[in-house]
């Protein structure tokens, strides 16, 4: 299990990534977007750790940009940054 701690004085959401018999990895479910300050750096770190780019960095108007990466278990992890995709 991986934990994402939440600081009481900070911003954002805490949580955990869990594995269990009733959990089935996949890409067919809902997407939860994680905000990252630098989407290109986050995508590079994910690939270096064994992930694969499923949806490249793409601008989505005033929303900034998004990307999706698949982890080694087949889950899809969505990323969002307020910055424009300038690289």
N, C-alpha and C positions, 0 to 999 in steps of 0.2 A: 504494500500500500504506500502511496506517495501522498504526503500532506502539503497543502498550500495554506500556511498559517495566515491569520488575519491579525493585524495590529489594531488594537482598540482605538488608537489615536489616528490611524492611517485610513487610507481610502481603499476601496476594492472589496472583493469577496474572498473569503477563505473557503477551503473545501478539501477534498481528497480524491484520489484516483484509486479505485479498488478493483480487485479481481475476485471472482467467486463463481461457483458452479452455475448460478442462474444468470450471470452476465455473459453476453455474447458480443465479442468485438465486431464492429462492422461500420459501414459507411451509409447505411440506409436510414439511420435515425436523425434526430434533430441535431443541429449544429450549435454549439456554444462557442462564442467568439471570445478569445482572450486578448485584451488590449496589451499591446507591446509598444514601447517607445520607438524602436527601430525594427520594422518588420523584416527588412533584408537581413539584419544580423540574427534575428530570431529564427528565420527560415534556414540560414546557414548552420546555426547551431543544431537545429533539428536534423538536418541532413547529415552533418558530421556524426551525430549520435545514432545514425542508422535509419532515419526516416526518409520518406520519399515525397517529393513535391507532387501534390494532386491537383492543385489549382495555383498557378503562378500569381505573383503579386500583381494585382489589378486595381486601378483607380475606380472608385465608386462615387464620383461627384464630390459634393461637399462633405461626405462621410469620411473621406480619406482613402485608404486602400485596404484590401483584404487579401488573404492567401489561405491555402489549406495544405496541411501536411499529413501524411499517413505514418503512424508509428509502426513499430515492428510487430504489433499484434493485430494490425488491420483496422485500428481506430482512426477516425478522421478528426484532426484537431484544427480548428479555424483560428486565424489570427487577424487582428485589426489594428491599424495604426492611423492616427489622425493626420499624419504627414502624407504628402503626395508621393507617389511612386516615381521618384526622380532618377533612379539608377538604371 
